[in-house]
Amino acid sequence: MQVILIDENLSPSLVKMAHERGFECSHVNHLGKAGQKDWELKKAILEGDWTFVTNNSVDFRGPYDRPGSAGEYADVRLHAGLVCINASGGLNLESQKQLFTRILDDFEK
């Protein structure tokens, strides 16, 4: 089962949703890592074997048209995961919850 870490650009309320479904989950803010640079988060993510959920996809996976070509994970060969939830027009809390529910559904499969 995934051990999930939610990025600071997403709501901490997603942690409760994951816990209610039996997942181990935390938020960047809960780990005292709010405001850290992406490269600093990368180290913690890899060391903790977290599946990282963010809407800051370009910084972690590279440009949309060339994923994996750049970004913090470009040099990572094997990792627990990166889940990018992006939506045109931004993500309000309701959108975050709907998308995160789908993510958790997929994790349970």
Beta strands, then each sheet from edge to edge (+ up, - down):
strand 1: 3-6
strand 2: 24-27
strand 3: 51-54
strand 4: 82-84
sheet 1: 2+ 1+ 3+ 4+
end
